[in-house]
Amino acid sequence: MIIGAVFLKGCFKICTSLYITRKYKTNCPFTIVEHLGIHIRYADLGEHTRGIYYNKLRRRFIVINSRLNSHWQRFICAHELAHDRLHRGLNRFFLDEYSFLNADKYKRQANQFAVELLLINKDIHSGETIEQFFLNIVFPLKW
């Protein structure tokens, strides 16, 4: 399980997909985002951008590519939620342009968080392949 440490308003908070699921009694990223007061917008982000997380004037936003089907939109919402929980304050564009940090590390962490969030309470059956498992639970495998 991925654990991200976030320092908010003087308290040390452990954020895991399991913690969030228990706190909000759901693993639906759209419901969790709503509870957290994050605004969701849909826009045509082109061919290669699936979603964006950003802060503006103390408001948090997730923008999801409107070209994606509902399964991908759910995954992207969970991925961007992970950036809010684990990487708040980091700016991908700044990291790419002005630092030597590997921004892909943060993408991998967000993907792992999203997968864990969406797969909580899902079991793989004996004899079932990984591909069959993901297809049965309507989980996007490829872009």
N, C-alpha and C positions, 0 to 999 in steps of 0.2 A: 504494500500500500504506500502511496506517495504521501509524504508529510511535508507541508510547507509551513515555515514559521513566519508569522506576520506580526510586526510590532505596531499596534494601534492604540493611540491615546493612553500610553503608559501601561498597557496590559499585554502580556505575551499570549498569543492565541494560536492554538494548533488547529490547522485546517486540513481535514481529510474528507474524502468523498463519503466515508461512513459517518463521520461526525455531522456533515451537512444533511445527509439522508435521515439520520435520527432526529436532528433538530427540527426539520421541516416536515417530517413524516411523509416524504416522497422522494423519488429519484428523478422526477421530471425537471429538467433544467429550466424550462419556462416558468414553472411555478416557483422554483427557488429564486430565480432572478427577480420575479415579481415581489416576493417577500423581502428581498434585499434592497428593493427600491432602485434597481438598475433598469434603465429605459431600453427597450428593444425597438430597433428600426429595421426596415427591410429596404434594400436598394440594389440596383443593378451594379455590381462591383466588377463587372468584366469577367473574363475567362478564367483568370488565375487567382483571384482573391475570393476566398469563401466567407471571411468574416473579419471584423475589426472590433477591438475593445479600446475605448478611450475615455478620458475624463475631460470635462469642460465645465468650468465655473462650479466646481464641486459636485457636478452631476456625472454619473457614470452611464455610459452608453455601450450597447452591443449592437453592431450593425451586421446583419446577415444578408448574404447575397440572395436576392429574390429569384434568381435563376435555379436555385437548388431545389430538389424535391424535399418533402417534409421529413424524411429520414435523415438526410444530410443536414437540414436546418436544425434538427434536434441535436445532432452531434456537434455542430458548430456552436450552438448555444452553450452546450456543456463545456466545450473547449475554451470559449471566451470567458465563461464563468470561472474557469480555472485560472485564467490570467488575473481576474479580479481578486480571487482568493489568495493566489500564490505570488503574483508578480505585480501587484499594484504599485504604481510609481515608476515602473520601467517603461521606456519608450523604445519600441523595436526600431523605429527609423533612426533615432539617435544612436542606438547601439551599432547599427549597421554602418553609419557614416563616420562616427567620431570615436569609436572604441575598438579594442581588439577582442572584446568578449564575444563568445559564440552564442548568438541569439537562437540558434537551432536547439540549444539545450533547453531553453524555456518553452519552445514549441513541443519538444518531446515530453516535458513534464506536464504540459497542458493536455496533450493527447492521452497520456497515461491516466491523468485525473479524470478526463472525460469518459474513457473506457470503463474505469472502475465505477464511476457514478452510474453509468447507464447499465452496467452488468450486475449491479447489486441485486441479490435474490434470484439470479439466473443460474441454473445448473446445466452442465453439459451431460447428455445422456451417454451411456456406454455404447460404443460402436459408432458414435456420431463424430464426423470430422469437424475440424475448426470451421471450415467454410460452411458446412451444413448448419452448425450451431449459430453462426452469425446471420445466415440467411433466414433461419427459423425465427430469430428474434428481430428481424428486419433492421439489421445493422449495416451501414454502408461499408463495403469492402474496398472499392476503388472509386477514384474521382471520375 
